């Protein structure tokens, strides 16, 4: 821990107990509330922590970021997502590489590389410079430089300059966090960081991204469909299975919806399955008006291989 206040040191000491307590409802919420009560939201509590879910690995964390705070308190971040992606990979042909778009600091990327016993390469795409620095440190700390390739770039539907807001309204160099691309013409008042973005097809054309992708995870806070729209050639050549957040309220910032995802998927020879948040399985028929997030885009030719994902199977 570096340059931390007494309040931060007290919090870290107490919060380390969280993952060792019985897994009762509301356990993590108590420690999140303690963080708020200690007025730590504007303080960057930087620690190196060993996480254990779904595998053991170390990570440099900044507890100002919500996902990193959750990882510290629970011992991992969305371990079920990592396990699901690995099962997708094993049942869709076990070939090529795993692609993590919106890798942040590597809380899914690193477990993917460590948990895969066949040493499948993982390519991590991340746009935010502070996140990239932390991602590279975490990859190195886990001895994964030969298993994980980091592409420091943002992606969208066309090469252009955009503005992003970092969680906590940070300036460049102030810390890591989730980022979202601001809509074109947005007048929202926030700290803006300028970012040049490319496309999936552009990365392939420049030789930065190889063909041979089998499974793709995408989490770009509202830009998921735009990333795919910039990669139609990539999708046609590789035919990856795609698991993405596609958060309805975030896509709406950019004038897109679930119906747009469905239309695009159909044009590319994909079907769209919606994750049931209760069962963590997928359904084919659902109401667009009630959609929140989490979709699986499956190439038409792979639907029979992946029917184990479906709720009724």
C-alpha positions as CSV (number, residue, x, y, z in Angstrom):
1,X,0.0,0.0,0.0
2,X,1.4,3.4,-0.9
3,X,0.7,6.9,0.3
4,X,-2.5,6.1,2.1
5,X,-4.3,7.8,5.0
6,X,-4.9,6.3,8.4
7,X,-8.6,5.9,7.3
8,X,-7.5,3.9,4.2
9,X,-5.2,1.7,6.2
10,X,-7.9,0.9,8.7
11,X,-10.3,0.1,5.9
12,X,-8.0,-2.2,4.1
13,X,-7.2,-4.1,7.4
14,X,-10.9,-4.5,8.2
15,X,-12.0,-5.2,4.7
16,X,-9.5,-8.1,4.3
17,X,-11.9,-10.0,6.6
18,X,-14.7,-9.8,4.0
19,X,-13.8,-12.8,1.9
20,X,-13.2,-15.0,5.0
21,X,-16.7,-14.4,6.4
22,X,-19.6,-16.7,5.8
23,X,-21.2,-16.0,2.4
24,X,-24.4,-14.5,3.7
25,X,-26.6,-12.0,1.8
26,X,-25.4,-8.4,2.2
27,X,-21.9,-9.3,3.4
28,X,-20.1,-7.3,0.7
29,X,-22.6,-4.5,0.9
30,X,-21.5,-3.8,4.5
31,X,-17.9,-3.3,3.5
32,X,-19.0,-1.1,0.5
33,X,-20.9,1.0,2.9
34,X,-18.0,1.3,5.3
35,X,-15.9,2.6,2.4
36,X,-18.4,5.3,1.9
37,X,-18.7,6.2,5.6
38,X,-14.9,6.6,5.8
39,X,-15.1,9.1,2.9
40,X,-12.6,7.2,0.7
41,X,-14.3,7.7,-2.6
42,X,-11.9,10.5,-3.6
43,X,-8.8,8.7,-2.3
44,X,-6.8,6.3,-4.3
45,X,-6.1,3.3,-2.1
46,X,-3.5,1.4,-4.0
47,X,-2.7,-2.2,-3.0
48,X,-1.4,-5.4,-4.4
49,X,-3.8,-8.2,-3.5
50,X,-3.9,-11.9,-4.1
51,X,-7.2,-12.9,-5.5
52,X,-8.5,-16.5,-5.5
53,X,-11.6,-16.7,-7.7
54,X,-11.8,-18.5,-10.1
55,X,-8.0,-19.1,-9.8
56,X,-5.2,-17.6,-7.7
57,X,-3.5,-14.6,-9.1
58,X,-2.1,-11.2,-7.9
59,X,-3.4,-7.8,-9.0
60,X,-2.5,-4.2,-8.4
61,X,-5.8,-2.6,-7.4
62,X,-7.0,0.9,-7.0
63,X,-10.0,0.7,-4.6
64,X,-11.5,3.9,-5.9
65,X,-12.8,1.8,-8.9
66,X,-15.9,-0.2,-8.1
67,X,-14.9,-3.4,-9.9
68,X,-11.5,-3.4,-8.2
69,X,-13.1,-2.8,-4.8
70,X,-15.5,-5.7,-5.4
71,X,-12.5,-7.9,-6.4
72,X,-10.7,-7.0,-3.2
73,X,-13.7,-7.8,-1.0
74,X,-14.8,-11.0,-2.7
75,X,-11.5,-12.4,-3.9
76,X,-12.2,-12.1,-7.6
77,X,-14.3,-10.3,-10.2
78,X,-17.1,-12.1,-11.9
79,X,-15.5,-15.6,-11.7
80,X,-18.6,-17.1,-13.3
81,X,-17.9,-15.1,-16.4
82,X,-14.4,-16.5,-16.7
83,X,-15.7,-20.1,-16.2
84,X,-18.4,-19.5,-18.8
85,X,-16.0,-18.1,-21.4
86,X,-13.7,-21.1,-20.9
87,X,-16.7,-23.5,-21.4
88,X,-17.7,-21.6,-24.5
89,X,-14.2,-22.1,-25.8
90,X,-14.1,-25.8,-25.1
91,X,-17.4,-26.5,-26.8
92,X,-16.9,-24.3,-29.8
93,X,-13.9,-26.1,-31.2
94,X,-11.0,-25.2,-28.8
95,X,-9.0,-23.4,-31.5
96,X,-7.4,-20.0,-31.9
97,X,-7.4,-17.4,-29.2
98,X,-9.7,-15.7,-26.7
99,X,-10.3,-11.9,-27.3
100,X,-11.1,-9.6,-24.3
101,X,-12.3,-6.2,-25.6
102,X,-12.5,-3.7,-22.7
103,X,-10.0,-5.7,-20.6
104,X,-9.6,-2.9,-18.0
105,X,-6.8,-4.0,-15.6
106,X,-7.1,-7.7,-16.4
107,X,-9.5,-9.1,-13.8
108,X,-11.0,-11.4,-16.4
109,X,-8.1,-11.5,-18.8
110,X,-5.6,-12.9,-16.3
111,X,-7.8,-15.7,-14.9
112,X,-8.7,-16.7,-18.5
113,X,-5.0,-17.2,-19.3
114,X,-4.3,-19.0,-16.0
115,X,-7.3,-21.3,-15.9
116,X,-7.0,-22.6,-19.5
117,X,-5.0,-25.8,-19.3
118,X,-4.3,-25.9,-23.0
119,X,-2.3,-22.6,-23.0
120,X,-4.7,-20.8,-25.3
121,X,-3.4,-17.3,-26.0
122,X,-5.5,-14.3,-24.8
123,X,-5.5,-10.9,-26.5
124,X,-6.6,-8.1,-24.3
125,X,-7.8,-4.8,-25.9
126,X,-7.8,-1.8,-23.6
127,X,-8.1,1.9,-24.4
128,X,-7.5,3.9,-21.3
129,X,-3.7,4.7,-20.7
130,X,-3.9,4.3,-16.9
131,X,-5.7,1.0,-17.2
132,X,-3.2,-0.2,-19.8
133,X,-0.3,0.5,-17.4
134,X,-2.0,-1.4,-14.6
135,X,-3.0,-4.2,-17.0
136,X,0.7,-4.6,-18.1
137,X,1.9,-4.7,-14.5
138,X,-0.7,-7.3,-13.6
139,X,0.2,-9.5,-16.6
140,X,3.9,-9.3,-15.7
141,X,3.3,-9.9,-12.0
142,X,1.6,-13.2,-12.9
143,X,4.3,-14.3,-15.4
144,X,1.9,-14.2,-18.4
145,X,3.8,-12.0,-20.9
146,X,4.0,-15.0,-23.2
147,X,0.3,-15.9,-22.9
148,X,-1.4,-12.5,-23.0
149,X,-0.9,-9.9,-25.7
150,X,-2.1,-6.4,-24.8
151,X,-3.3,-4.1,-27.6
152,X,-3.4,-0.5,-26.2
153,X,-6.3,0.8,-28.4
154,X,-9.9,1.8,-28.3
155,X,-12.4,0.3,-30.8
156,X,-15.5,1.5,-32.5
157,X,-17.3,1.6,-35.8
158,X,-14.9,3.9,-37.5
159,X,-11.4,5.4,-36.9
160,X,-11.9,8.7,-35.2
161,X,-11.2,10.9,-32.2
162,X,-13.6,10.6,-29.3
163,X,-13.9,11.8,-25.7
164,X,-14.1,9.5,-22.7
165,X,-15.1,9.9,-19.1
166,X,-13.3,7.8,-16.5
167,X,-15.1,6.5,-13.4
168,X,-14.6,9.1,-10.6
169,X,-14.2,11.9,-13.2
170,X,-10.4,11.5,-13.5
171,X,-7.8,13.4,-15.5
172,X,-5.2,11.3,-17.3
173,X,-2.6,10.0,-14.9
174,X,-4.9,10.2,-11.9
175,X,-5.9,6.5,-11.8
176,X,-7.7,3.5,-13.3
177,X,-11.4,2.9,-13.7
178,X,-14.2,2.0,-16.0
179,X,-14.5,4.4,-18.9
180,X,-17.3,5.3,-21.3
181,X,-17.1,7.0,-24.6
182,X,-19.2,10.1,-24.6
183,X,-21.9,10.4,-27.4
184,X,-21.1,12.6,-30.4
185,X,-22.1,16.2,-29.6
186,X,-22.5,15.5,-25.9
187,X,-22.6,18.6,-23.7
188,X,-22.5,16.6,-20.4
189,X,-20.3,18.3,-17.9
190,X,-17.4,16.1,-16.8
191,X,-13.6,15.7,-17.1
192,X,-13.0,14.6,-20.6
193,X,-10.0,12.6,-21.9
194,X,-9.4,12.6,-25.7
195,X,-8.9,9.2,-27.3
196,X,-8.2,8.0,-30.8
197,X,-10.1,4.8,-31.7
198,X,-9.7,2.3,-34.5
199,X,-11.8,-0.7,-35.7
200,X,-11.4,-4.4,-35.4
201,X,-11.0,-4.6,-39.2
202,X,-8.4,-1.9,-39.0
203,X,-6.4,-3.8,-36.5
204,X,-6.4,-6.9,-38.7
205,X,-5.4,-4.9,-41.7
206,X,-2.5,-3.4,-39.8
207,X,-1.3,-6.8,-38.6
208,X,-1.9,-6.0,-34.9
209,X,-4.8,-8.5,-34.6
210,X,-4.4,-12.0,-36.1
211,X,-7.2,-14.1,-37.5
212,X,-8.1,-17.2,-35.5
213,X,-10.4,-15.8,-32.8
214,X,-12.7,-18.4,-31.3
215,X,-14.4,-16.6,-28.4
216,X,-14.8,-12.9,-27.8
217,X,-15.8,-11.1,-24.6
218,X,-16.8,-7.5,-25.0
219,X,-17.6,-4.9,-22.3
220,X,-17.2,-1.3,-23.4
221,X,-20.1,0.5,-21.6
222,X,-22.4,1.2,-24.4
223,X,-20.1,0.9,-27.4
224,X,-20.3,-2.9,-27.8
225,X,-22.4,-2.9,-30.9
226,X,-20.3,-0.1,-32.5
227,X,-17.2,-2.3,-31.9
228,X,-18.8,-5.1,-33.8
229,X,-20.0,-2.8,-36.6
230,X,-16.3,-1.9,-37.1
231,X,-15.4,-5.6,-37.5
232,X,-17.7,-7.2,-40.1
233,X,-14.8,-8.6,-42.0
234,X,-13.3,-9.9,-38.8
235,X,-16.6,-11.6,-37.8
236,X,-17.0,-13.2,-41.2
237,X,-13.5,-14.6,-41.3
238,X,-13.3,-15.8,-37.7
239,X,-16.9,-16.6,-36.7
240,X,-16.2,-16.2,-32.9
241,X,-18.9,-16.7,-30.3
242,X,-19.4,-13.4,-28.6
243,X,-20.4,-12.7,-25.0
244,X,-21.1,-9.1,-24.2
245,X,-22.7,-6.7,-21.8
246,X,-24.7,-4.7,-24.3
247,X,-26.2,-2.7,-21.5
248,X,-29.5,-1.2,-22.7
249,X,-29.2,2.1,-20.9
250,X,-25.6,2.6,-22.1
251,X,-26.3,1.7,-25.7
252,X,-29.2,4.3,-25.6
253,X,-26.6,7.0,-25.1
254,X,-25.4,6.3,-28.6
255,X,-28.9,5.9,-30.1
256,X,-28.8,2.1,-30.2
257,X,-31.0,-0.6,-28.8
258,X,-31.4,-4.4,-28.5
259,X,-33.3,-4.3,-31.8
260,X,-30.2,-2.8,-33.5
261,X,-28.1,-5.6,-32.1
262,X,-30.6,-8.2,-33.4
263,X,-30.7,-6.6,-36.9
264,X,-26.9,-6.4,-37.1
265,X,-26.4,-10.0,-35.8
266,X,-28.9,-11.3,-38.4
267,X,-27.0,-9.5,-41.2
268,X,-23.8,-11.3,-40.1
269,X,-25.3,-14.8,-39.8
270,X,-25.6,-14.7,-36.0
271,X,-28.4,-15.3,-33.5
272,X,-28.9,-13.4,-30.3
273,X,-29.5,-15.2,-27.0
274,X,-30.4,-13.3,-23.8
275,X,-29.0,-14.3,-20.4
276,X,-31.5,-14.9,-17.7
277,X,-30.0,-13.2,-14.7
278,X,-31.5,-15.6,-12.2
279,X,-30.5,-18.9,-13.9
280,X,-27.4,-17.6,-15.7
281,X,-28.6,-19.5,-18.7
282,X,-29.9,-18.1,-22.0
283,X,-33.3,-17.8,-23.7
284,X,-34.1,-17.3,-27.4
285,X,-37.5,-15.6,-27.1
286,X,-37.7,-12.4,-25.0
287,X,-39.3,-9.0,-24.9
288,X,-37.0,-6.2,-26.2
289,X,-38.7,-3.7,-23.9
290,X,-37.6,-5.5,-20.7
291,X,-34.0,-6.1,-21.8
292,X,-31.3,-4.9,-19.4
293,X,-28.0,-6.5,-20.4
294,X,-25.9,-9.6,-21.2
295,X,-26.2,-11.2,-24.6
296,X,-24.6,-14.2,-26.4
297,X,-24.2,-13.8,-30.1
298,X,-23.8,-17.3,-31.7
299,X,-22.9,-18.0,-35.4
300,X,-25.8,-19.8,-37.1
301,X,-23.5,-22.8,-37.8
302,X,-22.6,-23.2,-34.1
303,X,-26.0,-23.1,-32.5
304,X,-26.2,-26.9,-32.1
305,X,-22.8,-27.0,-30.3
306,X,-23.9,-24.4,-27.8
307,X,-27.4,-25.5,-26.9
308,X,-26.2,-26.4,-23.4
309,X,-26.3,-22.6,-22.8
310,X,-30.1,-22.5,-23.2
311,X,-32.5,-22.5,-20.3
312,X,-34.8,-25.1,-21.8
313,X,-32.0,-27.5,-22.9
